Structure formats: C-alpha cells, structure tokens
C-alpha cells in the first residue's frame, strides 16, 4: 500500500511491498498469493498501516487446509483507493492488536467465537454474538466448542460506588424494534458506561453462503439486513461478477445506482421523522414518516418490492425501465423531495429542536477514527470516508456523488448528514433517470474462477459494506465473509452516551440507527 511504507523506530521493520498483496475494490486475486506472515510480523504490518493513515476494513478467519486457521486482514488506503491483503496462520492463539487499534476489538472477539482462537492481550475479551458455554455443562458428545476461549459467564462491566446503579433495557423492546440488550452504569441521570449486548438475530448467513452460488444465495445476501437489501445484494452480485470475470452493462450499473440511492433516501428520511418524533416535534415526524413510503414505493416501481428485493442479480438487474416509466419515476421522486425538504426544514429551523440535538451524543473526530467508524455517523464526526468516492464501483466511477462531512459529531450533525446526503442522492437519481444508458440490463455470469479471492465494497446507507469471497478448487464459494457497517459503529453509539444523560439514549440510538441483524449475521 502506498501509505504503509514507514514504521516508527523500535516497532519492527518497516513494511515492504512484498508484505501485502495490493488490490482494488472488486478486483479478484489468486488467494494463494496473499502473503502469510508470522503472527508478530502480521501485527506489526497492520499497526504500521494504521499509523500511516490506512485502516482495518476487515479481519476474518478461514480454513488453511492444514487444520489451522488463516487469519486474513483487509487494509484500506482511502486516499489512494487501494486495498491490501495479508494473512497469518494461527492454531490456538495470536497476539492481539486491539489494545493499540481499537477498531480491531470486535473482529478479534469474532475470531475467538467462530474459530476458538485466543487473541492474547485483548483488553476485554467477551462474547460478540453468542452466550458463552457453561463450564459446568460440557457438551455430552465431547465436541469442542470454539467459544471455550471466552469466559464462562458474560463479563459485564461494573461501576461501583455510592448511588451508582444499573439500568437494563431489552432485549425485548416495544413495537417492532429488533432485539438487543443495553446496560447502563449510572449515577443519577449521568451515564458512566453503556454496554451493548447483541447476538439475538444470528442466522448463520456466512455459513449458508458457502458452497454457492446457488438459487438461494442472492436471497440470503438480500436478507442480511432487511433495510439494506440493495446494498448487500449489490455487494454479493459484484463479488460473483468479479470472480466470473464479467462486468455489468452501463444500463445495469445505472439502475443499480438508482436503487441504491433510493434505498439511502428512504432510510434517511425515515430517520429524520423518527428523530423528530423522539423530541415531540410532530409535524416533521408525521410528514417524514409518510414520505419515507414515497421512496419505498419508488423502488417498488422498478422491481415490484418496496425494499429492493429482486432488483439486483449477478450479471445486472432483473427489472428494467422504459423511457416513459423513467420519466414518471423522476417526477415522483422530484415531487417527494420537495415535500421532504420542507418537512425537514421545519425541524431544523425550530430553536427547541436544535437546542435538544446540539451537543447531545458527541463522538469526536479522533475517537471516530480510532473506532473505525463508517458512513454518515463517521462523516458527522468529520471522518471524510465514502466508498462511492474512495473505492469507486459501478456507476460511481463515471457519475460522482459529493461527500458531505460535519465536525461536531453530535445528534444534530448526524441528522444534518441525513438531510444533506438525501439531497445529493436525489440529484443523482434524477440525473440517472433522465439519461439512462441504452443496451441490455442483464447478462449471464460464467463459472467462478477457482482459488480466487475478491473484496467487494459498497457504500450502503449506513456506511461501508464489505463482502469477501474466496473460491475453492472447484470454483465454489469456500469462504464468505460479510461486514455490515453496523459492525464498526455499535461501539460508537456506546461512546456517544458516555458522560451523557440516560434520557439521551433514544435520541442517540435513532441518530445512529444501526442494524442488529446486520451485526449478528
């Protein structure tokens, strides 16, 4: 990587060009060509990349064929638009990098949970998705449990002192919200620490995708996070196309971009309404709640499903638009946006709403960088990061969407990101609908290349989605890794509450609006 060629004195030799395998978003490589290092050297290279301005985009395990685990890192150099791959072999333990690189903490907990690897020196090794095994109740069949490396009881963080108390919320919530447990350590209204426990939505998606592609694979990818069907579906389709050596047509890329941006707008507008509702500002809450349906219905005009299911497929899109339908859809989106802009302006022009949003749930820029946050939550904290620009794919290589950032990192900044990003997405959609390229919208991909690896990244509405696909000797999916943007950002939500008021939690939670299912997989 261009930005990982120096290391501080006393911290090991500087990385060499041969230490990593450079690649790009959607570029397949020979899986055997990924450099494999001793664990200590692997750690040095990853940390040197971080010090040089790079970041850890993914860290995952896969079988190495000799009974061990090949721990593979995907490093992103955003200014250069490059990715780099490197790996290490681990039998039972490896040196943790999380103490020096907090963005790795959840990845390492996942490795412990899925593969039974022990990250030595991890600052707080605890379950990520699963309840740990009971030490007094071993498996009656004598099977090894990879979770055995984790504590037998969930190690909740505790604060003790006079008048310090705990408040536990969930996992069962009112309405149709997904399950998650939130435990607050408080003194009065002040929150010392928020601990978030997830895992109630685990479906084994990665394991189900192995052995594909098959008839169910696309449906599985679209169901990773139900409100991000286009984003995850596109990441999967891009991976399959890359491994089969084909590129979608210009028309397919344009229609995919339209679907992805409409998905972004629908969710952002819904979030604006939810934020308004949390502070009792009913005009915007009512209007944006209804207007979200306009954008969902616009997606349904293309593919027949309001959430974008069956829009994207490997090779292109399943549904097309004729010229008349494209004009009608553009008129619909334009009219909906005019109403949305006015409804949102009511909220942002209200002094009482601004006073409630401003300074609430602040995540400083340095902390957002340290945690590896992505998407509008990161951009609201001044982190200038967007896959559509930094690792451009599909239509975004030819038609660009301006990236907006803020500095305050509070609820107000995260709400403004929703509005400003929606405006730019609507501009993009209208531009694409007015000049859709000609030609076919779909072609059949061929067989997948054997022994290949590809990183497929998409900027979903929550942020960076990354799928890593590795084929076996027969050209089937031997390993598949999914990273939803929520995986990076849940810790950001916990930090947003630190030293805040417990009554700020609903507002902060809505301003992040993270996916439980996307995290749990």
C-alpha positions as CSV (number, residue, x, y, z in Angstrom):
1,X,0.0,0.0,0.0
2,X,1.3,3.4,-0.8
3,X,0.7,4.7,2.7
4,X,2.1,1.8,4.7
5,X,5.8,2.0,4.0
6,X,7.1,3.5,7.2
7,X,7.2,2.4,10.8
8,X,8.2,4.1,14.0
9,X,11.6,3.4,15.5
10,X,11.6,0.4,17.8
11,X,8.4,-1.0,16.4
12,X,9.7,-3.6,14.0
13,X,11.0,-3.3,10.4
14,X,9.0,-1.1,8.0
15,X,6.6,-3.0,5.7
16,X,7.9,-3.9,2.3
17,X,6.0,-4.0,-0.9
18,X,6.0,-7.8,-0.7
19,X,4.4,-7.8,2.7
20,X,1.0,-7.2,1.3
21,X,-0.9,-8.1,-1.9
22,X,-2.3,-4.9,-3.4
23,X,-5.8,-5.0,-5.0
24,X,-8.8,-2.8,-5.7
25,X,-12.5,-2.9,-4.8
26,X,-13.9,-5.7,-6.9
27,X,-10.6,-7.0,-8.3
28,X,-10.1,-10.8,-8.0
29,X,-6.7,-12.1,-6.9
30,X,-5.1,-15.5,-6.5
31,X,-5.9,-16.5,-3.0
32,X,-2.6,-18.3,-2.7
33,X,-0.7,-15.1,-3.5
34,X,-1.8,-13.4,-0.2
35,X,1.4,-13.1,1.8
36,X,1.4,-15.1,5.0
37,X,3.4,-13.8,8.0
38,X,4.3,-14.9,11.4
39,X,1.8,-13.6,13.9
40,X,4.1,-11.0,15.4
41,X,5.1,-9.6,12.0
42,X,1.4,-9.6,10.9
43,X,0.6,-7.4,13.9
44,X,3.5,-5.0,13.0
45,X,2.3,-4.6,9.5
46,X,-1.3,-3.9,10.4
47,X,-0.3,-1.4,13.0
48,X,2.2,0.3,10.7
49,X,-0.6,0.6,8.1
50,X,-2.8,2.3,10.7
51,X,0.0,4.7,11.7
52,X,0.5,5.5,8.0
53,X,-3.2,6.6,7.5
54,X,-4.6,3.3,6.5
55,X,-7.4,1.4,8.3
56,X,-8.6,-2.1,9.0
57,X,-11.6,-2.8,6.8
58,X,-12.0,-6.5,7.6
59,X,-10.3,-9.2,9.7
60,X,-11.5,-12.7,9.4
61,X,-10.6,-16.4,9.6
62,X,-10.8,-19.2,7.1
63,X,-9.5,-22.8,6.9
64,X,-6.0,-23.1,5.6
65,X,-6.2,-26.7,4.5
66,X,-3.8,-28.0,7.2
67,X,-6.2,-27.9,10.1
68,X,-5.3,-24.4,11.1
69,X,-6.9,-21.0,10.6
70,X,-5.7,-18.4,8.1
71,X,-6.4,-15.0,9.7
72,X,-6.7,-12.5,6.8
73,X,-6.7,-8.7,7.1
74,X,-8.1,-6.3,4.5
75,X,-6.4,-2.9,4.8
76,X,-7.9,0.1,3.1
77,X,-5.9,3.1,1.8
78,X,-8.8,5.5,1.1
79,X,-6.9,8.4,-0.4
80,X,-5.2,6.1,-2.9
81,X,-8.3,4.0,-3.5
82,X,-6.4,0.8,-2.8
83,X,-6.8,-2.3,-0.7
84,X,-4.1,-4.6,0.6
85,X,-4.3,-8.2,1.8
86,X,-2.1,-10.1,4.2
87,X,-2.6,-13.2,6.5
88,X,-1.2,-15.2,9.4
89,X,-1.6,-18.7,10.5
90,X,-3.0,-19.4,14.0
91,X,-3.5,-22.7,15.7
92,X,-4.9,-21.6,19.1
93,X,-3.6,-18.1,19.8
94,X,-2.3,-14.9,18.2
95,X,-1.1,-11.5,19.5
96,X,-4.0,-9.1,19.8
97,X,-3.8,-5.7,18.1
98,X,-7.0,-4.4,19.7
99,X,-5.2,-2.6,22.6
100,X,-3.3,-0.5,20.1
101,X,-6.0,-0.5,17.4
102,X,-9.5,-0.4,18.9
103,X,-11.1,-0.8,15.5
104,X,-10.0,-4.5,15.7
105,X,-11.6,-5.3,19.0
106,X,-14.9,-6.8,17.6
107,X,-13.0,-8.6,14.8
108,X,-10.9,-10.4,17.3
109,X,-13.8,-11.3,19.5
110,X,-15.4,-12.8,16.4
111,X,-12.3,-14.8,15.7
112,X,-12.4,-16.2,19.3
113,X,-16.1,-17.0,18.9
114,X,-16.0,-18.6,15.5
115,X,-12.7,-20.3,15.5
116,X,-11.6,-20.8,19.1
117,X,-8.6,-18.5,18.6
118,X,-7.4,-16.6,21.7
119,X,-6.2,-13.0,20.9
120,X,-3.6,-12.7,23.7
121,X,-3.6,-9.3,25.2
122,X,-7.1,-8.4,24.1
123,X,-8.3,-5.6,26.5
124,X,-11.7,-7.1,27.1
125,X,-12.4,-10.4,25.5
126,X,-16.1,-11.2,25.8
127,X,-18.7,-12.7,23.5
128,X,-19.8,-10.9,20.4
129,X,-22.9,-12.7,19.3
130,X,-23.3,-15.9,21.4
131,X,-23.8,-16.7,25.0
132,X,-20.6,-18.3,26.3
133,X,-20.7,-22.0,27.2
134,X,-21.3,-23.0,30.8
135,X,-18.1,-24.5,32.3
136,X,-20.2,-26.9,34.4
137,X,-22.2,-28.2,31.5
138,X,-19.8,-29.7,28.9
139,X,-21.0,-31.0,25.6
140,X,-22.4,-34.5,26.2
141,X,-20.9,-35.7,22.9
142,X,-17.4,-34.4,23.7
143,X,-17.4,-31.9,20.9
144,X,-15.1,-28.9,21.1
145,X,-16.8,-25.6,21.4
146,X,-14.9,-22.7,19.8
147,X,-16.4,-20.4,22.4
148,X,-14.4,-22.2,25.1
149,X,-11.8,-19.5,24.8
150,X,-14.3,-17.0,26.2
151,X,-15.3,-16.5,29.8
152,X,-18.0,-18.9,31.1
153,X,-20.2,-16.0,32.3
154,X,-20.8,-12.8,30.4
155,X,-18.3,-10.3,31.8
156,X,-20.5,-7.2,32.2
157,X,-18.5,-4.1,33.0
158,X,-19.5,-2.8,36.5
159,X,-19.1,0.5,38.2
160,X,-19.4,0.5,42.0
161,X,-19.8,3.4,44.4
162,X,-22.4,5.2,46.4
163,X,-25.7,5.8,44.5
164,X,-24.2,4.1,41.4
165,X,-26.9,1.9,39.8
166,X,-27.6,-0.2,36.7
167,X,-30.4,0.3,34.2
168,X,-31.0,-2.7,31.9
169,X,-33.1,-2.3,28.7
170,X,-34.1,-5.1,26.4
171,X,-33.5,-7.4,24.6
172,X,-37.3,-7.3,24.2
173,X,-38.4,-3.8,23.2
174,X,-41.7,-2.1,22.5
175,X,-43.0,-2.1,18.9
176,X,-41.2,-4.0,16.2
177,X,-37.6,-3.0,17.0
178,X,-35.1,-5.8,16.8
179,X,-33.7,-7.4,20.0
180,X,-30.7,-6.1,21.7
181,X,-29.7,-5.6,25.4
182,X,-28.4,-2.2,26.7
183,X,-27.0,-2.0,30.2
184,X,-26.2,1.5,31.6
185,X,-23.9,2.1,34.6
186,X,-25.3,5.4,36.0
187,X,-25.1,7.9,38.8
188,X,-28.4,9.6,38.8
189,X,-29.0,10.5,35.2
190,X,-25.4,10.6,34.2
191,X,-24.2,7.6,32.2
192,X,-20.7,6.3,33.1
193,X,-20.8,3.5,30.7
194,X,-23.2,1.8,28.2
195,X,-22.6,-1.9,27.3
196,X,-24.4,-3.3,24.3
197,X,-25.1,-7.0,24.0
198,X,-26.3,-8.4,20.7
199,X,-26.5,-11.8,19.0
200,X,-30.2,-12.5,19.2
201,X,-30.6,-12.3,15.4
202,X,-27.9,-14.8,14.4
203,X,-28.9,-16.8,11.4
204,X,-25.6,-18.3,10.1
205,X,-25.6,-16.3,6.9
206,X,-21.9,-16.7,6.1
207,X,-22.1,-20.4,6.5
208,X,-25.2,-20.7,4.4
209,X,-23.5,-18.8,1.6
210,X,-20.6,-21.3,1.4
211,X,-20.8,-23.8,-1.3
212,X,-22.7,-21.4,-3.6
213,X,-23.6,-19.7,-5.7
214,X,-27.0,-21.4,-5.9
215,X,-30.6,-20.5,-6.2
216,X,-30.9,-19.2,-2.6
217,X,-27.6,-17.2,-2.4
218,X,-29.0,-13.9,-3.7
219,X,-32.0,-14.1,-1.4
220,X,-29.7,-14.8,1.6
221,X,-27.5,-11.8,0.7
222,X,-30.5,-9.5,0.5
223,X,-31.7,-10.7,3.9
224,X,-28.5,-9.8,5.8
225,X,-30.1,-6.5,6.8
226,X,-33.7,-6.1,5.6
227,X,-33.5,-2.4,5.2
228,X,-30.3,-2.7,3.1
229,X,-31.4,-5.4,0.6
230,X,-30.0,-3.4,-2.3
231,X,-26.7,-2.6,-0.6
232,X,-25.9,-6.2,0.5
233,X,-27.4,-7.6,-2.7
234,X,-25.1,-5.4,-4.8
235,X,-22.0,-6.3,-2.7
236,X,-22.8,-10.0,-3.3
237,X,-23.5,-9.6,-7.0
238,X,-20.3,-7.6,-7.5
239,X,-18.3,-10.4,-5.9
240,X,-19.8,-13.0,-8.1
241,X,-19.3,-11.0,-11.3
242,X,-15.7,-10.3,-10.4
243,X,-15.0,-13.9,-9.8
244,X,-16.6,-14.9,-13.1
245,X,-14.7,-12.2,-15.0
246,X,-17.6,-10.2,-16.2
247,X,-18.7,-6.6,-15.9
248,X,-22.4,-5.4,-15.8
249,X,-23.6,-3.3,-18.7
250,X,-23.8,0.5,-18.4
251,X,-27.6,0.4,-18.1
252,X,-27.5,-2.2,-15.3
253,X,-24.9,-0.1,-13.4
254,X,-27.2,3.0,-13.7
255,X,-30.3,1.1,-12.5
256,X,-28.3,-0.3,-9.6
257,X,-27.2,3.1,-8.6
258,X,-30.8,4.4,-8.7
259,X,-31.9,1.6,-6.4
260,X,-29.0,2.0,-4.0
261,X,-29.6,5.8,-3.7
262,X,-33.4,5.4,-3.3
263,X,-32.7,3.0,-0.5
264,X,-30.5,5.6,1.1
265,X,-33.0,8.3,0.8
266,X,-35.9,6.2,2.2
267,X,-34.0,5.3,5.3
268,X,-32.5,8.7,5.9
269,X,-36.0,10.4,5.5
270,X,-37.5,7.8,7.9
271,X,-34.7,8.5,10.4
272,X,-35.4,12.2,10.2
273,X,-39.0,11.5,11.1
274,X,-38.0,9.2,13.9
275,X,-35.6,11.8,15.4
276,X,-38.4,14.4,15.2
277,X,-40.8,12.0,17.0
278,X,-38.2,11.5,19.8
279,X,-38.3,15.1,20.7
280,X,-42.0,15.5,20.2
281,X,-41.8,17.6,17.0
282,X,-44.8,16.1,15.4
283,X,-45.0,18.0,12.0
284,X,-41.7,16.6,10.8
285,X,-42.4,13.2,12.4
286,X,-45.7,12.9,10.6
287,X,-44.6,14.1,7.2
288,X,-41.3,12.3,7.0
289,X,-42.9,9.1,8.3
290,X,-45.3,9.2,5.4
291,X,-42.8,10.5,2.9
292,X,-40.5,7.5,3.5
293,X,-43.1,5.4,1.9
294,X,-42.8,7.6,-1.3
295,X,-39.2,6.5,-1.8
296,X,-40.0,2.9,-0.9
297,X,-42.8,2.9,-3.4
298,X,-40.4,4.4,-6.0
299,X,-38.2,1.4,-5.5
300,X,-41.2,-0.8,-6.0
301,X,-41.9,0.9,-9.3
302,X,-38.7,-0.6,-10.6
303,X,-38.7,-4.1,-9.2
304,X,-42.1,-4.7,-7.5
305,X,-40.7,-4.8,-4.0
306,X,-40.6,-1.8,-1.7
307,X,-37.3,-2.9,-0.1
308,X,-35.5,-3.6,-3.3
309,X,-35.6,-7.4,-3.2
310,X,-35.0,-8.9,-6.6
311,X,-33.7,-5.7,-8.1
312,X,-30.1,-6.7,-8.3
313,X,-28.8,-10.0,-9.6
314,X,-25.4,-11.3,-10.6
315,X,-25.0,-10.0,-14.2
316,X,-27.1,-6.9,-13.9
317,X,-30.7,-6.2,-12.8
318,X,-33.8,-8.3,-13.0
319,X,-36.1,-5.4,-14.0
320,X,-35.8,-2.6,-16.4
321,X,-37.5,0.8,-17.0
322,X,-38.7,2.1,-20.3
323,X,-38.4,5.8,-21.1
324,X,-42.0,6.6,-20.1
325,X,-41.6,4.8,-16.7
326,X,-38.3,6.5,-16.1
327,X,-39.9,9.9,-16.6
328,X,-42.8,9.1,-14.4
329,X,-40.5,7.9,-11.7
330,X,-38.3,11.0,-11.9
331,X,-41.4,13.2,-11.5
332,X,-42.5,11.1,-8.5
333,X,-39.1,11.4,-6.8
334,X,-38.8,15.1,-7.5
335,X,-42.3,15.8,-6.0
336,X,-41.5,13.7,-2.9
337,X,-38.2,15.5,-2.4
338,X,-39.8,19.0,-2.4
339,X,-42.2,17.9,0.3
340,X,-39.3,16.2,2.2
341,X,-37.2,19.3,2.1
342,X,-39.9,21.5,3.5
343,X,-40.8,19.0,6.2
344,X,-37.2,18.6,7.4
345,X,-36.7,22.3,7.3
346,X,-39.4,22.8,9.9
347,X,-37.4,20.7,12.3
348,X,-34.0,22.3,11.7
349,X,-35.5,25.8,11.9
350,X,-37.0,25.1,15.3
351,X,-34.8,26.5,18.1
352,X,-36.1,24.0,20.6
353,X,-35.2,21.0,18.4
354,X,-31.8,22.4,17.6
355,X,-31.2,23.0,21.3
356,X,-32.0,19.4,22.1
357,X,-29.9,17.9,19.3
358,X,-26.8,20.2,19.6
359,X,-24.2,18.8,22.0
360,X,-26.0,15.5,22.6
361,X,-24.2,12.2,22.0
362,X,-21.0,13.7,20.7
363,X,-18.3,11.5,19.2
364,X,-15.1,13.5,18.5
365,X,-13.3,13.0,15.2
366,X,-10.3,11.3,16.9
367,X,-12.5,8.8,18.6
368,X,-14.5,8.1,15.5
369,X,-11.2,7.4,13.6
370,X,-9.9,5.2,16.5
371,X,-13.0,3.1,16.5
372,X,-13.0,2.7,12.7
373,X,-16.5,4.2,12.3
374,X,-18.0,4.4,8.8
375,X,-20.9,6.0,6.9
376,X,-22.9,9.1,7.9
377,X,-22.2,8.6,11.6
378,X,-18.4,8.9,10.8
379,X,-18.9,11.8,8.4
380,X,-20.9,13.6,11.0
381,X,-17.7,13.4,13.2
382,X,-15.5,14.8,10.5
383,X,-14.2,11.5,9.1
384,X,-14.1,12.1,5.3
385,X,-14.8,8.5,4.2
386,X,-17.1,7.2,1.5
387,X,-16.7,4.1,-0.7
388,X,-18.5,5.7,-3.6
389,X,-15.6,8.1,-4.0
390,X,-12.7,6.4,-2.3
391,X,-13.2,2.9,-3.8
392,X,-15.5,3.8,-6.6
393,X,-17.5,1.0,-8.2
394,X,-20.1,0.6,-10.9
395,X,-21.8,3.8,-12.0
396,X,-19.9,5.8,-9.4
397,X,-16.8,5.5,-11.5
398,X,-18.5,7.7,-14.1
399,X,-21.1,9.8,-12.1
400,X,-20.0,11.1,-8.7
401,X,-21.9,12.0,-5.6
402,X,-20.5,14.8,-3.5
403,X,-19.4,13.7,0.0
404,X,-20.5,15.9,2.9
405,X,-18.9,16.0,6.4
406,X,-19.6,17.8,9.6
407,X,-17.4,18.4,12.7
408,X,-19.5,18.3,15.8
409,X,-20.2,14.6,15.8
410,X,-23.5,15.1,17.8
411,X,-27.1,14.3,17.1
412,X,-27.6,17.5,15.2
413,X,-24.6,16.7,12.9
414,X,-25.9,13.1,12.3
415,X,-29.4,14.5,11.5
416,X,-27.9,17.0,9.1
417,X,-26.0,14.2,7.3
418,X,-29.3,12.5,6.7
419,X,-30.8,15.6,5.0
420,X,-27.7,16.6,3.0
421,X,-26.9,13.1,1.8
422,X,-30.6,12.6,0.8
423,X,-30.4,15.8,-1.3
424,X,-27.3,14.6,-3.2
425,X,-28.8,11.2,-3.7
426,X,-32.0,12.6,-5.1
427,X,-29.9,14.7,-7.5
428,X,-28.0,11.6,-8.6
429,X,-31.3,9.6,-9.1
430,X,-32.9,12.3,-11.2
431,X,-29.8,12.7,-13.3
432,X,-29.6,8.9,-14.0
433,X,-33.3,8.6,-14.8
434,X,-33.1,11.4,-17.3
435,X,-30.2,9.8,-19.2
436,X,-30.4,6.1,-18.7
437,X,-27.8,4.4,-21.0
438,X,-29.1,2.2,-23.8
439,X,-28.5,-1.5,-24.3
440,X,-29.3,-4.6,-22.2
441,X,-29.7,-4.6,-18.5
442,X,-28.6,-8.1,-17.8
443,X,-26.1,-10.7,-18.9
444,X,-25.4,-14.2,-17.5
445,X,-22.2,-14.5,-15.5
446,X,-20.0,-17.5,-16.2
447,X,-18.4,-20.0,-13.8
448,X,-16.3,-18.7,-10.9
449,X,-12.5,-18.8,-11.1
450,X,-11.1,-21.4,-8.7
451,X,-8.8,-20.5,-5.9
452,X,-9.6,-16.7,-6.2
453,X,-10.3,-14.0,-3.6
454,X,-12.2,-10.8,-4.0
455,X,-13.1,-7.9,-1.8
456,X,-16.5,-6.3,-2.8
457,X,-17.2,-3.0,-1.1
458,X,-20.4,-0.9,-1.4
459,X,-21.4,2.3,0.4
460,X,-24.7,1.3,1.9
461,X,-26.9,3.9,3.6
462,X,-25.3,3.1,7.0
463,X,-21.8,3.1,5.5
464,X,-19.2,0.7,4.2
465,X,-20.4,-2.8,3.4
466,X,-17.7,-5.3,2.7
467,X,-18.1,-8.9,1.3
468,X,-15.0,-11.1,0.9
469,X,-15.5,-14.2,-1.2
470,X,-12.9,-17.0,-1.6
471,X,-13.5,-19.8,-4.0
472,X,-12.3,-23.4,-3.6
473,X,-10.5,-25.6,-6.2
474,X,-13.9,-26.3,-7.9
475,X,-14.9,-22.7,-8.3
476,X,-17.4,-22.8,-5.4
477,X,-17.6,-20.3,-2.5
478,X,-15.3,-22.0,0.0
479,X,-15.3,-19.0,2.4
480,X,-17.5,-15.9,2.6
481,X,-17.1,-13.0,5.0
482,X,-19.7,-10.3,5.5
483,X,-19.1,-7.0,7.3
484,X,-22.1,-4.7,7.7
485,X,-21.4,-1.1,8.6
486,X,-23.1,-1.5,12.0
487,X,-20.2,-3.8,13.0
488,X,-18.0,-0.8,13.2
489,X,-20.5,1.7,14.6
490,X,-22.1,0.0,17.7
491,X,-19.1,0.9,19.8
492,X,-19.5,4.5,18.6
493,X,-23.1,4.5,20.0
494,X,-21.8,3.3,23.3
495,X,-19.2,6.1,23.4
496,X,-21.8,8.7,22.4
497,X,-23.6,8.0,25.7
498,X,-20.5,8.3,27.9
499,X,-21.0,11.2,30.4
500,X,-24.3,12.0,28.9
501,X,-27.8,11.6,30.3
502,X,-29.7,8.3,30.2
503,X,-32.6,10.2,28.7
504,X,-30.4,10.9,25.7
505,X,-30.2,7.3,24.7
506,X,-33.4,7.1,22.5
507,X,-32.2,10.2,20.6
508,X,-28.6,8.9,20.2
509,X,-29.8,5.4,19.2
510,X,-32.1,6.9,16.5
511,X,-29.3,9.2,15.2
512,X,-27.1,6.1,14.6
513,X,-30.0,3.7,13.7
514,X,-27.7,0.6,13.5
515,X,-28.7,-2.9,12.4
516,X,-29.0,-5.7,14.9
517,X,-29.4,-8.3,12.2
518,X,-26.6,-6.9,10.1
519,X,-24.3,-7.2,13.1
520,X,-25.5,-10.6,14.2
521,X,-25.4,-12.3,10.8
